[in-house]
Amino acid sequence: MRKLLFAVAVGFASFNLFAAANATVFVFKGDSVLVTDVPTGNIAFDCGTVGTDFCTGVDADGFDYSKDGIDVNATAFTSAGPTQLIQDITPDNSGLGALSEGGNIDDQTQFDSDEWIEFTFNQEVFLTNIEFNAGNDTDCSTFGSEGPCGDFDLWIDGVFFSSETAVDLLTTVFVGTVFTFFPTTEMAGFAIGQFEVTAVPLPGALTLMLSGLAGLAFASRRKRTV
């Protein structure tokens, strides 16, 4: 049994190292170090200075991003349906936010405005290191022009998962295909600056790993009974 537990630990440790080594970082904010990921198609520039911030031309389509074989669509909503999404990269470099308050270029996703953002991936992924920015790119740690980020309800694949804080979302690993972030704190705004994604291994790869562990268990049991 001790050998089996060791094998399981090694298997999962190896997988975690694999995930860390193959992580893809999507960056939606302006940054002097990381290169901002530019959305493809459906781009308009009517929410800020032409050639800097990006806006959705057709709200329902959202923005599409593709990196390292992983595709993701980002869409902003209000209770009335899809709304304009902004990728704010200048001057405050905040990231993705909802624009439902009359095209205010400093607007961010807010509970008070009944706004939320949804990400749909082309495959099941591990999602972690989710960085949120409050007003003026304060990384949700202090009050900015629209308050701190506050708390969120997180839905995964259409099912309520949990209530989280901005710190929780930065340090927790989530698994799924569709991730929906609902702010729940009054007078708090947020924009999504970046996150880290790792593709979940195909079922065949998991089956192979589990088969190997099962073989080790059988061999260990047989050795004890001989």
N, C-alpha and C positions, 0 to 999 in steps of 0.2 A: 504493500500500500504506500509505503514511504517513497518507493521508486516511482509509482504511478503519480502521486501528488507532485513530485519533483518534475516529472515529464509534463504534466499539465501546466505547472508554473512556467517551465521553460517555453512551452508552446505559446502561451499567452504573452509572455515577455518578448518572445521573438516577434509575435504579431504586432505588439505595441511599438517595437523598434522599427518594424517595416512601415507601420502607419506614419510614424514620425518622420521617417526618411522620405516618404512619398507624399507628404502633405502639400496641398496647393493653397496659396494665399490669394484671395480675391480682395483687391484694394479699391474702394470706391471714393475715398477722400483724396484731396491733393496732399502730396507728401514730398518733402525734399529728398527723402531716402528711397522709398519704394515708388515704383512707377504705377500711376493710376491706371486701372483697367477701364478701357473705353467701351461703352456699349455698342453693339452692332445693330444697324437698321433702326427705324422708328425714332430717329433723333431729331429734336427741334432745339432751337436756341432762343425761345421766346420768354425765358424766365430769368435771364441774366445777361451779362455781356456776351455778345456773339463770339463764339470760338473758345469759350471757357466752360461755364456750367452747361450741363446737358439736361434736356427735358424730354418727356415722352410726347411724341407727335400724336399718337393715338393711345389714349389712356389705357384701354383694355389690353393692349399688346404688351405694355410694360417695356422693360429693357432686357435684352439678351446678352449673356456673357459666355465665353468659352475659353477654357484654359486647361492644358494638360489632359485633354480628352474629357473633361467634365463641363457640361453645359448647365447653365442656371438662368431662369427667368425671374426677374424681380418686378412686382406689381404693387402699386399703392391703392388702398381702398378707403372709402367712407361707408357709412350705412346705406348711402344712396347708390353705391357701386364703385367701379374703378375710378380713380382720380389721377391727376397729373403727378408724375414722379419726377423729382429733381435729383441729379447727381451734382451736389454742391462741391466744387473743387477749388473755388476762389470766390471771395477773398478769405473766407473763414475755414475752408477745407473740411467741411463737416462730413460729407458723404451722402448717402441716399436718404431722402425724406419725402413726405407727402406734401403736395401743394394744393390745398383745397380752400385756402382763405384769400381768394381774390388775386392769386398770382404773386403773393408777397415772396420775394426771393430769399428772405430770411426765415420763412416759415419752416417748421419742422414737424414731424409726426407727433400728434398730441392726443391724449385721452379726451380733453375738453372739446376737440373738434371731431371726435369719433373717427379717428384715422388709424390705419394699421398697414403693415407691409408684409408681403408674402413672397417666399422664395421657393421655386419649384425646380428641382434638379432632374436630370435625365436618368439618374440611377440612385440607388440608395447610398447614402454617404454618412460619414462621421463628421459632425459639425462642431467646431470648438473655437476658442480664442475670438469670440464675437466682441468686437470693440464698438461701443456706442459713444457718440459725441453729443453733448448738450449744446446750448447756444455758444457761439464763438469757440467751438472746438475745444471744450474744457474736459473732454474724456469722461463726462458724467460724474466727476469727482466733486465739483463745486457748482454753485449757482452761476449760470450764464445768462444770456439775454432772454432765454425762455425757461430758466430753471434747471434743476438737475434732471437726470433721466428718470429717476423714480423706479417703479416696479412694472413688471410685464406679466401678462398671461401668455404662455407659449403653447401653441397647438402644433402637433406633429401628425401629418397625414390625416388631417381633418378631425383629430381626436384631442381633447384638452389634455395637456401633459402636466403642467405645473405652473405655479406663480413664481417668478424669479426676480432678482434684482440685477442691475447692470453688472455687479461684481460676480454674481452667480453665473451669468451668461458668458463671462470672460473666462471662467475657470472650469466649466462643466462640459463634458462631451455628450452630444445628443446624436441619435441615430434615426434616420428617416429619409423621405424624399421631398415632402412639402413641409416647410417651416413657416408658421404664421406668428408674428409678434404684435400683440395688442398692449399698448401702454395703459396702465391702470391708475396712475397718480395724477391728480388734478394739478394744473398749472406747470406741468413738466413736459419738456419737449426732447426729442431725440432724433439723431440721424445715425445710420449704420455706416461706420467708417471702414470696416474690413472684417473678414472672418477667415478661418482656416478649414479646409475640406480635405478629407481622405475618402476615396472610394471604398465601399464595403466589398470585401472579396466575394467573388462569384460563389454560388452554392457548391460548385464542384470543388473549389479550393478548400472550403470549410469541411466538406465531407471527407476529403483526403486527409486533412489534419486530424479529424475525429477518428477516422479509421486507424490511423497510425497510433493514436492514444489507446484505442480499444485493443489493438494488437499488443501493445506494451502491457496492458492490464491482463490480457489472457496469458501472456508469457509469464508474468509475475505469479499469477494464480497457479499455473501448471507447475512452476518450479517449487511452489510450496507443497503441492500435493504429491510430488514424486518422492 
